[in-house]
Each structure stands twice: as structure tokens, then as C-alpha cells.
Amino acid sequence: MHSRRNGLLARGTSAILLVIGALALVHSLGWRGARFPGFFVMPNRVVPSAALPGWSGVAEGRPLYQNILLAVDGVPIAAADDGYRRAAAHSAGEPAAYLFARADGVETRTFATRILGDGEYLAIFGAYAFTALAYLLLAAVASERSAEGELYRGLAALGWASAAFGFTAMDLYGPGVLFRLHVLSEALLWAVATHLVLAYPEDRVTGRAGVLPLVYGVGLAFAAVYEFFAYEPGAYSALHNLSQALAGIPVLVLVARLALAIDRPPRALGRAGLRRMLAGTLAGLIVPAIVLGVSGATGGRIPVNASAWVGFLFPLACLSALWQSRGHPARAA
């Protein structure tokens, strides 16, 4: 009965995230062909660390990441929608003046209004959607095998949190109705990554009843603080940068542990599965972790959307490892 209830809960979680992803995708479609200022704005008026080459500020080598938008054409704005609406009132190529608050003061900068092309849409929102879907598939598959060991529960937790993070990112730049869910999922990335590190290649969770409650307790405490300051732009940026930097630490530890276990692979996935997981971690987690870590350490100077361009490789590699090990939970090589 307990196992059946857990299975229903896991499938329900995956289904809810799929619905959230579909909702975010529908919201994101409004960006295709939209006039915008050449940068995104989140609901708290902070310019996110997300852009493409040639966008406003990026082309000049002075990106706007983590700046706070205060006014457009001299008119103060109270929310991101106000800024977008005033920018969209200009025709494509027509300049508009934007007032920003920076760490060292305020600054007015002028940018030409842009139109978001289909290629740009795919590079941003398409990458988020594909990576999030890959993580959701990993969570769904791993959760079905959760009774086999802590590895599968760790993969499921990481898959759900990462899927939520990716799906809600599609809504983050407007309309932003999933903003708080995005903040929650981002705050928990460190915790779920730590869960996986503790679960594999050596299980350090089983028999230690207080380990996971401590990890997730710290994660939820951080999430509560993050949520409290989500609409305080200055505090939000500091917490965002800290969250991004922290998320990279367990990933680096995971790579080291996987590499050290190559000669003596654990029984769950065997040598072939461990190698696939290591390859996926190097390509699909280390690169995003470096991007997130450097972005956090530099105050958001590196665009984090680049992490989605390779982030899907980790869940796909893990799915491959789970597939080759199916029916052989005790194989050692």
C-alpha cells in the first residue's frame, strides 16, 4: 500500500509539472515576433542574466544583467509589464531611453527596439522547454524504480526540480505568473544535487535517517528567505547569485566521485552505466554548473540561458544508463 501510494504521488508530481510546462509554453509563444527592448525583465523589474549575442548591452560589452529597470523614456515603471508595453510602443529600430539602477548608482541607456525572431525564440524558450522535458522524463522513469535504491530517488528529485526550473523559466520574462515557483525550484537545486551526490556512487543516505531531512531542511529554509525577498530587487539579485554559485558545488563533487568509482563501479548501474552517467555529467552538468557558478560569483555577468543548450545531455545520459541496466539491478560490470 505504501509503495502504491508513493507511485501515485510520483506520477501525480510528473503530471502536474507537465501541465505547468504546457502552460509556460503557451505563455512563451507570445514572444514570437514581439517587439521588446533587447533585454528581458522579470516581475521584480530585475534584468535577468539571460541574453543572446547582439542584444542590448551585450553587443557593447556592457550587459544589463541584474540591473533594475526604473523608467522608460522618463516615465517610471512599477512592473515589468509597464516596461515592455512602453518599449513595444516604439517601432522596430526606433530608440528608447531606459533608466537602470546599478550597484554603483543609476544610469540611462538608449537602445533600439528589437523584434524577437523565431531563431531567438528557439535559442531561449525552445532550449528551456527541451531541457526541462528531458529532466521530467528522467524523473518519471527513475521514480518508477525508486524502490530499487536511493540512486533512483535522487535522480527523481533532481529531475523534478530541474524540470520545474526549466519550465518556469519560459514564463519568467513575461507574463511571470510562475515566478515564485521558479524561485522555489532554483533554491532547491543545491539540495536535490546534494541528494544525488549522497546517493551515488556510494549510498550515504540509507541507515542515516537524519541526512536528507537536514539537506532539504536547509534548502527549504533558504527557499523561504529567497521567496520573502523575491520582489525586493537588490536582495533578490544577491540571493540569486548565491543560489547559482551553491548549485555548482555538489555537481563538482559528483564528478569527482564518479571518476573515482570507475574501477570499482557500484552495483546499481554497473560499469557501463556509470561511464554513461559520468559522460553526461561532464557534458550536461559541469558546463551548466560552471556557467551558473561563474554567473553567481561575478554578480550575474554571465548569461545563464547558455546552460540549457547542453543541459539536456545529463538527463539523456542518465536515461541511457537506466535503460541498459533495466532488469539487472545487481549487475556489477
Secondary structure, DSSP 4 states (H G I P E B T S, - for coil): -HHHHHHHHHHHHHHHHHHHHHHHHHHHGGGTT-EE-SS---TTSBPPS---TTSTTTTTT---TT-EEEEETTEE-SSHHHHHHHHHTSPTT-EEEEEEEETTEEEEEEEE-EE--HHHHIIIIIHHHHHHHHHHHHHHHHHHTGGG-HHHHHHHHHHHHHHHHHHHHHHHTTT-TTHHHHHHHHHHHHHHHHHHHHHSSS--STT-TTHHHHHHHHHHHHHHHHHHTTT-HHHHHHHHHHHHHHHHHHHHHHHHHHHHTSSS--TTTHHHHHHHHHHHHIIIIIHHHHHHHHHHHTTS-S-GGGGHHHHTHHHHHHHHHHHHTTT-TT---
